[in-house]
Amino acid sequence: MTLLKHEIKMNLKALLIWTLCMGILCAGCILLFKSLEEGMRDMADAYSNMGAFSTALGMDKLNISTLEGFYATEIALMFAIGGAMFAAMTGAAMLSKEEEGHTSEFLYTLPMRRGAIILSKYAAVVLLVFLYNLMTVLLILAGFAGIGEMPDWKTFLLYHVAQLVMQLEIGSVCFFISAASKRRQLGACVGFAMVLYMADLMCRIIPDLENLKYVTPYYFSNGADIFASGQLERGMAVISLAVTFFSVIAAAAVYVRRDLHS
């Protein structure tokens, strides 16, 4: 518990910066919707008939001149990418920073098993990602309240639960990378999150690459799909949870056997 509190404290500044930046950005876009609504009505048909571009961003499924359509295709995209980057950076730094910062010699002389240290650090990743989502969603809801409209609660919550699952998968894979590395692989992990997003775009546009949807968690957590259908691809969500579980197990298996540099 002491180590968990320490990690939350050490990452509190980054959490607040990411939360405020993404929350204010998303809420600000919602507040701008009323002033953009008239113009977007004229553009809605054009956007929905732009071929691959419309398919990739979900504009062929929803009307962007409605509040839910605007949120699902525009704001949800910013939220997804921002959340994935935060989860990737948090997971990437959690274990490898001890060797990079030459603090492993101190940490592993404490009366704690490596397994307990890994558990505490992974719990910190989960808690930080959860807090990021919770606080950002509260700012988004403040934006909705500011224009006097609210989305369908069931679909809104379903989308954000899917986002949480997606971010935990990315954070867990990056936690495994952190366990196997001597230095923080921030660039590689953020790049990994972006490659998964590109895989989502490609599998929607190129029929021959459709099976990439089983690889990228962006697919089942896509805002346009969820708001259009009101449902979640449960099979892919289960795959995402399985990847999360095995990433953590693999991270523990690798880390407890590594010779750590002081």
LOVONU-937303 format. One line per 3 residues: number of its first residue (from 1); their letters; for each residue x, y, z of N, C-alpha, C. Coordinates in steps of 0.2 Angstrom, whole numbers, plus 5000, padded with zeros to 4 digits. Example, Ala and Ser with C-alpha at 12.3 -4.5 7.8 and 13.67 -1.06 7.14 Angstrom:
LOVONU-937303
1) AS) 5066:4972:5039:5062:4978:5039:5066:4984:5039; 5064:4989:5035:5068:4995:5036:5064:5000:5039 .
//
This chain:
LOVONU-937303
1) MTL) 5004:4994:5000:5000:5000:5000:5004:5006:5000; 5010:5006:5004:5014:5012:5004:5017:5013:4997; 5019:5008:4993:5022:5009:4987:5017:5012:4982 .
4) LKH) 5011:5009:4983:5005:5011:4978:5004:5019:4979; 5004:5021:4986:5003:5028:4987:5009:5032:4984; 5015:5030:4985:5021:5033:4982:5020:5034:4975 .
7) EIK) 5018:5029:4971:5018:5029:4964:5012:5034:4962; 5007:5034:4965:5001:5039:4964:5004:5046:4965; 5007:5047:4970:5010:5054:4972:5015:5056:4966 .
10) MNL) 5019:5051:4964:5024:5053:4959:5021:5054:4952; 5016:5051:4951:5012:5052:4944:5007:5057:4945; 5005:5060:4950:5000:5065:4951:5000:5071:4946 .
13) KAL) 5006:5074:4945:5007:5080:4941:5005:5078:4934; 5008:5072:4932:5006:5070:4925:4999:5069:4924; 4996:5065:4929:4989:5064:4929:4984:5070:4928 .
16) LIW) 4986:5075:4932:4982:5081:4932:4983:5085:4925; 4989:5085:4923:4990:5089:4916:4986:5085:4911; 4987:5079:4910:4983:5075:4905:4976:5076:4906 .
19) TLC) 4973:5075:4912:4966:5076:4913:4964:5083:4911; 4967:5088:4913:4965:5095:4912:4965:5096:4905; 4971:5094:4901:4971:5095:4894:4966:5092:4890 .
22) MGI) 4965:5086:4891:4960:5082:4887:4953:5084:4889; 4952:5084:4896:4945:5086:4898:4943:5093:4896; 4947:5098:4896:4945:5105:4894:4945:5105:4887 .
25) LCA) 4949:5101:4883:4948:5101:4876:4942:5098:4873; 4940:5092:4876:4934:5089:4875:4928:5093:4877; 4928:5096:4883:4922:5100:4885:4921:5106:4881 .
28) GCI) 4927:5109:4879:4927:5115:4875:4924:5114:4868; 4925:5108:4865:4922:5106:4859:4915:5106:4859; 4913:5103:4865:4905:5102:4866:4902:5109:4867 .
31) LLF) 4905:5113:4870:4902:5120:4871:4902:5124:4865; 4907:5122:4860:4907:5125:4853:4901:5122:4849; 4898:5117:4851:4894:5113:4846:4888:5118:4844 .
34) KSL) 4885:5121:4848:4879:5125:4847:4881:5131:4841; 4887:5133:4842:4888:5139:4837:4890:5135:4830; 4892:5129:4830:4894:5126:4824:4888:5122:4821 .
37) EEG) 4882:5121:4825:4877:5116:4823:4874:5118:4816; 4873:5125:4815:4870:5127:4809:4874:5125:4803; 4880:5127:4803:4885:5125:4798:4886:5118:4796 .
40) MRD) 4886:5114:4802:4887:5107:4801:4881:5103:4798; 4875:5106:4798:4870:5103:4795:4871:5103:4788; 4874:5108:4785:4875:5109:4778:4881:5104:4776 .
43) MAD) 4885:5102:4780:4891:5098:4779:4890:5091:4780; 4884:5089:4784:4883:5082:4786:4883:5078:4780; 4879:5079:4775:4878:5075:4769:4885:5074:4766 .
46) AYS) 4889:5079:4765:4895:5079:4761:4900:5074:4765; 4900:5075:4772:4905:5071:4776:4903:5064:4776; 4897:5062:4775:4894:5055:4776:4896:5052:4769 .
49) NMG) 4897:5056:4764:4898:5053:4757:4905:5054:4754; 4910:5054:4759:4917:5055:4757:4921:5048:4757; 4918:5043:4755:4921:5036:4754:4925:5034:4760 .
52) AFS) 4931:5032:4759:4935:5029:4764:4936:5034:4770; 4936:5040:4769:4937:5045:4775:4931:5044:4779; 4925:5044:4777:4919:5044:4781:4919:5037:4784 .
55) TAL) 4921:5032:4781:4921:5025:4784:4926:5025:4790; 4932:5027:4789:4937:5027:4794:4935:5031:4800; 4931:5036:4800:4929:5040:4806:4922:5039:4808 .
58) GMD) 4919:5035:4805:4912:5033:4807:4907:5038:4805; 4908:5043:4800:4904:5048:4798:4898:5045:4793; 4899:5039:4791:4894:5036:4787:4889:5032:4791 .
61) KLN) 4890:5032:4798:4885:5029:4802:4881:5034:4806; 4884:5040:4807:4880:5045:4812:4880:5051:4808; 4875:5056:4810:4875:5062:4808:4879:5067:4812 .
64) IST) 4884:5070:4809:4888:5074:4814:4885:5081:4816; 4879:5082:4813:4876:5088:4815:4871:5088:4821; 4871:5081:4824:4868:5080:4830:4873:5080:4835 .
67) LEG) 4871:5081:4841:4876:5081:4847:4879:5075:4848; 4875:5069:4848:4878:5062:4849:4883:5061:4843; 4881:5062:4837:4885:5061:4831:4892:5065:4831 .
70) FYA) 4891:5071:4833:4897:5075:4834:4902:5073:4839; 4899:5070:4845:4903:5068:4850:4906:5061:4848; 4902:5057:4845:4905:5050:4844:4910:5050:4838 .
73) TEI) 4910:5055:4833:4915:5055:4828:4920:5060:4829; 4919:5065:4833:4925:5070:4833:4928:5070:4840; 4924:5071:4845:4927:5071:4852:4929:5064:4855 .
76) ALM) 4925:5059:4853:4927:5053:4855:4934:5051:4852; 4936:5053:4846:4942:5051:4843:4948:5055:4847; 4947:5061:4849:4952:5064:4853:4953:5061:4860 .
79) FAI) 4947:5059:4863:4947:5056:4870:4951:5049:4869; 4950:5045:4864:4953:5039:4863:4960:5039:4862; 4962:5043:4858:4970:5044:4857:4973:5047:4863 .
82) GGA) 4970:5052:4866:4973:5055:4872:4974:5050:4878; 4968:5046:4879:4968:5041:4884:4973:5035:4883; 4974:5033:4876:4979:5028:4874:4986:5030:4876 .
85) MFA) 4987:5036:4874:4994:5039:4875:4996:5039:4882; 4991:5042:4886:4992:5042:4894:4993:5035:4897; 4989:5030:4895:4990:5023:4897:4997:5021:4895 .
88) AMT) 4999:5022:4889:5005:5019:4886:5011:5022:4890; 5011:5029:4891:5016:5032:4895:5017:5030:4902; 5011:5029:4905:5011:5027:4912:5013:5020:4913 .
91) GAA) 5011:5015:4909:5014:5008:4909:5021:5008:4907; 5023:5012:4903:5030:5011:4900:5035:5013:4906; 5033:5018:4910:5038:5020:4915:5038:5017:4921 .
94) MLS) 5033:5013:4923:5032:5010:4930:5037:5006:4933; 5040:5002:4929:5045:4997:4931:5052:4999:4929; 5053:5001:4923:5060:5002:4920:5063:5009:4923 .
97) KEE) 5059:5013:4926:5061:5019:4929:5066:5018:4935; 5065:5012:4938:5069:5010:4944:5077:5009:4942; 5078:5006:4936:5084:5005:4934:5087:5011:4930 .
100) EGH) 5083:5014:4926:5085:5020:4923:5087:5026:4928; 5084:5026:4934:5085:5031:4939:5090:5029:4944; 5092:5023:4943:5097:5020:4948:5094:5020:4955 .
103) TSE) 5088:5018:4956:5084:5017:4962:5082:5010:4964; 5084:5006:4959:5082:4999:4960:5086:4996:4966; 5092:4998:4967:5096:4995:4973:5093:4997:4980 .
106) FLY) 5090:5003:4980:5086:5005:4986:5080:5001:4987; 5076:5001:4981:5069:4998:4982:5069:4991:4983; 5074:4987:4981:5074:4980:4982:5078:4978:4988 .
109) TLP) 5080:4982:4992:5082:4981:4998:5077:4981:5004; 5071:4984:5002:5066:4984:5006:5063:4977:5008; 5060:4976:5013:5057:4970:5015:5050:4968:5011 .
112) MRR) 5051:4968:5004:5046:4967:5000:5048:4962:4994; 5044:4957:4993:5045:4952:4987:5044:4956:4981; 5048:4954:4976:5047:4957:4969:5040:4956:4967 .
115) GAI) 5037:4951:4968:5030:4950:4966:5025:4955:4969; 5026:4957:4975:5022:4962:4979:5024:4969:4976; 5030:4970:4974:5032:4976:4971:5028:4977:4964 .
118) ILS) 5029:4972:4960:5025:4972:4953:5018:4973:4954; 5015:4969:4959:5008:4970:4960:5006:4977:4962; 5010:4980:4966:5008:4987:4968:5009:4992:4963 .
121) KYA) 5014:4991:4959:5015:4995:4953:5010:4995:4948; 5008:4988:4946:5003:4988:4941:4996:4990:4944; 4995:4990:4951:4989:4993:4954:4989:5000:4953 .
124) AVV) 4995:5003:4953:4996:5010:4952:4994:5012:4945; 4996:5008:4940:4994:5009:4933:4987:5009:4932; 4983:5004:4935:4976:5003:4934:4973:5009:4937 .
127) LLV) 4975:5011:4943:4971:5017:4947:4972:5023:4943; 4978:5025:4941:4980:5031:4937:4975:5031:4931; 4975:5026:4927:4971:5026:4921:4963:5027:4923 .
130) FLY) 4961:5023:4928:4954:5024:4930:4953:5032:4932; 4957:5035:4936:4957:5041:4938:4957:5046:4932; 4961:5045:4928:4961:5049:4922:4954:5049:4918 .
133) NLM) 4951:5043:4917:4945:5042:4914:4939:5046:4918; 4939:5044:4925:4934:5047:4929:4934:5055:4929; 4940:5058:4930:4940:5065:4930:4939:5068:4923 .
136) TVL) 4941:5065:4918:4940:5068:4911:4933:5067:4909; 4930:5062:4911:4922:5061:4910:4918:5066:4913; 4920:5068:4920:4917:5073:4923:4917:5080:4920 .
139) LIL) 4923:5081:4917:4924:5088:4914:4920:5088:4907; 4919:5082:4904:4915:5081:4898:4908:5082:4900; 4906:5079:4905:4899:5080:4907:4897:5087:4909 .
142) AGF) 4902:5091:4912:4901:5098:4913:4900:5102:4906; 4904:5100:4901:4903:5103:4895:4895:5101:4892; 4893:5095:4893:4886:5094:4891:4881:5098:4895 .
145) AGI) 4882:5099:4901:4878:5103:4906:4878:5110:4904; 4884:5112:4901:4885:5119:4899:4880:5121:4893; 4879:5116:4889:4874:5118:4883:4867:5115:4884 .
148) GEM) 4866:5112:4890:4859:5110:4892:4857:5104:4889; 4861:5100:4886:4859:5093:4883:4864:5088:4886; 4861:5082:4886:4865:5076:4889:4864:5070:4883 .
151) PDW) 4869:5066:4883:4869:5061:4878:4865:5055:4881; 4863:5050:4877:4860:5044:4880:4865:5041:4885; 4862:5040:4891:4867:5038:4897:4869:5031:4896 .
154) KTF) 4865:5026:4893:4867:5020:4892:4873:5019:4887; 4872:5022:4882:4877:5022:4876:4883:5026:4878; 4883:5032:4882:4888:5035:4884:4893:5031:4889 .
157) LLY) 4889:5028:4894:4893:5024:4899:4896:5018:4895; 4893:5015:4891:4895:5009:4887:4902:5011:4883; 4901:5017:4880:4907:5019:4877:4913:5020:4881 .
160) HVA) 4912:5023:4887:4918:5025:4891:4920:5019:4895; 4916:5014:4896:4918:5007:4899:4923:5004:4894; 4921:5004:4888:4925:5001:4882:4932:5005:4882 .
163) QLV) 4932:5011:4883:4938:5015:4882:4942:5013:4888; 4940:5012:4894:4944:5010:4900:4947:5003:4898; 4943:4999:4896:4946:4992:4894:4951:4993:4889 .
166) MQL) 4950:4997:4884:4955:4998:4879:4962:5001:4882; 4961:5006:4886:4967:5009:4889:4971:5004:4893; 4967:5000:4897:4970:4995:4902:4974:4990:4898 .
169) EIG) 4972:4988:4892:4975:4984:4888:4982:4987:4885; 4982:4993:4883:4988:4996:4880:4992:4998:4886; 4990:5000:4892:4994:5001:4898:4997:4995:4900 .
172) SVC) 4994:4989:4900:4997:4982:4902:5002:4980:4897; 5001:4981:4891:5006:4979:4886:5013:4983:4887; 5012:4989:4888:5017:4994:4889:5020:4992:4896 .
175) FFI) 5017:4990:4901:5019:4988:4907:5024:4982:4906; 5022:4977:4902:5026:4972:4900:5033:4974:4897; 5032:4979:4892:5038:4982:4889:5043:4985:4895 .
178) SAA) 5040:4988:4899:5043:4991:4905:5047:4986:4909; 5044:4980:4910:5047:4975:4914:5053:4972:4911; 5053:4972:4904:5058:4969:4900:5064:4974:4898 .
181) SKR) 5063:4980:4900:5068:4985:4898:5072:4988:4904; 5078:4991:4902:5082:4994:4907:5080:5002:4907; 5077:5004:4902:5076:5011:4902:5069:5012:4900 .
184) RQL) 5066:5018:4901:5059:5019:4899:5058:5020:4892; 5054:5016:4889:5053:5015:4882:5047:5020:4880; 5047:5026:4882:5041:5030:4881:5039:5031:4873 .
187) GAC) 5045:5032:4869:5043:5033:4862:5040:5027:4859; 5043:5021:4861:5041:5015:4858:5034:5013:4860; 5032:5015:4866:5026:5013:4869:5020:5018:4866 .
190) VGF) 5022:5024:4865:5017:5029:4862:5016:5027:4855; 5022:5025:4852:5022:5023:4845:5017:5017:4844; 5018:5012:4849:5014:5006:4849:5006:5008:4849 .
193) AMV) 5004:5013:4853:4997:5015:4854:4995:5018:4847; 4999:5022:4844:4997:5025:4837:4997:5020:4832; 5001:5015:4832:5001:5009:4827:4994:5006:4828 .
196) LYM) 4992:5004:4834:4986:5001:4835:4980:5005:4832; 4980:5012:4833:4975:5016:4830:4975:5016:4822; 4981:5016:4819:4982:5015:4812:4979:5009:4810 .
199) ADL) 4980:5003:4814:4978:4997:4812:4970:4997:4812; 4967:5001:4816:4960:5001:4816:4957:5005:4810; 4961:5010:4808:4959:5014:4802:4960:5009:4796 .
202) MCR) 4965:5005:4795:4966:5001:4789:4962:4996:4789; 4960:4993:4794:4955:4987:4794:4948:4989:4792; 4946:4995:4793:4940:4998:4791:4940:5000:4784 .
205) IIP) 4946:5002:4781:4946:5004:4774:4948:4999:4769; 4952:4994:4771:4955:4989:4767:4952:4983:4768; 4947:4980:4764:4944:4973:4766:4949:4968:4767 .
208) DLE) 4955:4967:4764:4959:4962:4765:4963:4962:4772; 4962:4968:4775:4965:4969:4782:4960:4968:4787; 4954:4966:4786:4949:4966:4791:4951:4962:4797 .
211) NLK) 4955:4957:4797:4956:4953:4803:4961:4957:4808; 4963:4963:4806:4967:4967:4810:4962:4969:4816; 4956:4969:4815:4951:4971:4820:4952:4967:4827 .
214) YVT) 4954:4961:4826:4956:4957:4832:4962:4958:4835; 4966:4962:4832:4972:4964:4835:4972:4971:4839; 4968:4976:4836:4968:4982:4839:4962:4983:4843 .
217) PYY) 4963:4986:4850:4957:4987:4854:4953:4993:4852; 4956:4997:4848:4952:5003:4845:4946:5001:4842; 4946:4995:4839:4940:4993:4835:4934:4992:4839 .
220) FSN) 4934:4988:4844:4928:4987:4848:4926:4993:4852; 4931:4997:4854:4929:5003:4858:4928:5009:4854; 4927:5009:4847:4926:5014:4843:4919:5018:4845 .
223) GAD) 4920:5024:4845:4914:5028:4848:4908:5028:4843; 4910:5029:4836:4904:5029:4831:4901:5022:4831; 4904:5017:4831:4901:5010:4831:4896:5009:4837 .
226) IFA) 4899:5011:4843:4895:5010:4849:4889:5015:4849; 4890:5021:4847:4884:5026:4848:4879:5024:4842; 4881:5021:4836:4877:5019:4831:4873:5013:4833 .
229) SGQ) 4876:5008:4836:4872:5002:4837:4870:5001:4844; 4873:5005:4849:4871:5005:4856:4873:4998:4859; 4878:4995:4856:4881:4989:4858:4888:4988:4858 .
232) LER) 4891:4984:4861:4898:4983:4862:4900:4976:4859; 4905:4976:4855:4908:4969:4852:4911:4965:4858; 4906:4961:4861:4909:4958:4867:4914:4953:4866 .
235) GMA) 4914:4949:4860:4920:4945:4859:4926:4948:4859; 4927:4954:4856:4933:4958:4855:4935:4961:4862; 4930:4962:4866:4931:4965:4873:4935:4959:4877 .
238) VIS) 4932:4953:4876:4935:4948:4880:4942:4946:4877; 4944:4947:4871:4950:4946:4868:4955:4952:4872; 4952:4958:4872:4956:4963:4875:4958:4962:4882 .
241) LAV) 4953:4959:4886:4954:4958:4893:4959:4952:4894; 4959:4947:4889:4964:4942:4889:4971:4944:4888; 4971:4949:4883:4978:4952:4882:4981:4955:4888 .
244) TFF) 4976:4959:4891:4978:4963:4897:4981:4958:4903; 4977:4952:4904:4979:4947:4909:4985:4944:4907; 4986:4942:4901:4993:4938:4900:4998:4943:4899 .
247) SVI) 4997:4950:4898:5003:4954:4898:5005:4955:4905; 5001:4956:4910:5003:4957:4917:5007:4950:4919; 5004:4944:4918:5007:4938:4920:5014:4938:4916 .
250) AAA) 5015:4940:4910:5021:4939:4907:5026:4944:4910; 5023:4950:4911:5028:4955:4915:5031:4953:4921; 5026:4950:4925:5029:4947:4932:5034:4941:4931 .
253) AVY) 5032:4937:4926:5037:4931:4924:5044:4934:4922; 5044:4939:4918:5050:4942:4916:5054:4945:4921; 5050:4949:4925:5053:4954:4930:5056:4950:4936 .
256) VRR) 5053:4945:4938:5056:4942:4944:5062:4938:4943; 5063:4937:4936:5069:4933:4934:5075:4937:4932; 5074:4944:4931:5079:4948:4928:5084:4950:4933 .
259) DLH) 5090:4951:4931:5096:4954:4935:5095:4961:4934; 5093:4964:4939:5092:4972:4939:5099:4975:4940; 5100:4981:4936:5106:4985:4937:5104:4990:4942 .
262) S) 5109:4992:4947:5107:4997:4952:5109:5004:4949 .
//
